[in-house]
Amino acid sequence: MSYLLATIEKIESAETLNIVTFVCAGQKLQMVSLELDDTVAVGATVKLACKATSVALAKPTREVEAFCSMLSYANQLNVRIVSIDKGKLLSSVLLDLGEFTLESIVSSTAITRLALQKEDEVVALIKANELSILEVLHA
């Protein structure tokens, strides 16, 4: 599980559905939620959680902005690979996101296919429904 501190920038609501936009390490993240606690408000600092198996990786071969504009993932984070622990079937990839470390668990064949190496600049992809607020720290 990866944990990130973020500030709530915007909350959009329609009936029981909410889309919360956060800023973390200068990058934007979005979360989809059916219910929000009363303490979840614009300007609040929150601790976000994301399972490592929910973080996909992309290694754009052309301009990153053009590549990312073609993906439906709400959360597309520009990160740098800190380390790769390659196993027989699965690999753990630690990613630098400013002052935070994000973990991605991907297949070892993906590591080989993408030719991922330490220090590579990649895009971490997280679906908005895979991000959750673990705790509101400052309302």
N, C-alpha and C positions, 0 to 999 in steps of 0.2 A: 504494500500500500504506500502510495506517495502522498505527502501532505504539503500544501502550499498555503501561504498567507496571502490574502487578496483583499481589496477594497471593493465594495459594491458600488458600481457606477450608475446602473440603471435597472429598473424592474418594469417589465411590460406584462400586463395581465389581460386575459380574456376569459371570462367565466371562471373556471377553476384552474386554468392553465397559466403558468408563469414562466417567463424567460428572464433570467437574471444575468446581467452582464457584470463581469468583474475585471479589475486591472491587477495583474500580478507581474512583477518584475518588468514593468513597462509594456506588457503584452495583454491583449484582451482574451478573456475566456467567457463562455456562456454555458448556462445550466438550465435545463428544463425541469420544472417541478410542478406537481399537482397541488401541493400545500406548502405554505410558507408560515413560519412562526412570526409572531408580531415583532420580534427583535430583528428580523431580517429587513433592513431598511437601507436606502441609499446613504452612502457614507460610512456604513458599518465595516469594520475589519472582521474577516471571517477566516476560519481554518477550513480549507477544502481538502477533500479526499478523493483519490482515484486509484482503482486497482491497476497494478502493473500490466495485467493481461488486457486491459482496455486501452492501452497506449500503443497505437500503430506507428510505424516509422516510414518516412518517404525520403528518398534521396533524389531531389530534382536534378535532371540533367540539363535543364535550360533555366531561364530566369525564374527564380522562386515565385515571384508575384504572379506571373503568367500561369505557372503550374498550379499554385494554390487556388487561383480563381476558377479552376475547372473541377474542384472537389467540393462535395457537399458538407464536409466536416465543419462544424461551427468553430471548433478549437484547433487552430493550426499554429503551433508554437515553433519559432525558430530556436533551435537548441544545438548544443555541441556535445558530441559523444565524449564522456569522461573515461569510461571503461566498458569492456565487453567481456563477460564471463560466458564463454561458449561451451555448452554442454553437447551431449550426443544428439538430443532431440530439440531441446529448448535453450535459449540464451537469455541472459539478463544484461540489459544495456542501461548503464547509468548516464543520464543526460543533464547537462548544466543549463539551468534556467535562472540566470542571475545568482541570487543568494540561495536558491533552492536546487535540490537534486530530484529529478523525476526518473522513475524506473519504468522500463518497457521490457516485457517478456515477449519475445518473438521466437519463431522457429529458427533453428540453427541453419536450415537451408536458406532462409531469408537473409541471414547475415552474409552467407556466401554469395547468393544471387545478387544482392545489392553491393557487394564488396565493401561492407561497412568496416571502418577502422577507427581507432581512437583518434580524437581531434576532428573527425569529419563534422561538417555542418549539415544537419538534417532537419526535417520538419516532423515534430511529434503531432500526431492526429488523435483527438479524443472526441468521441460523440458527446453531444450536450447532455444526453441522458445518463452518461457514465460518470459525471462529476457530481459531487454532493457536498453540502455544507455539513461539516462535522460539528462545528462550534462557532457561535458568534462571540468574538473576543471583546470588541468595543462597539457599542451601538451609537 
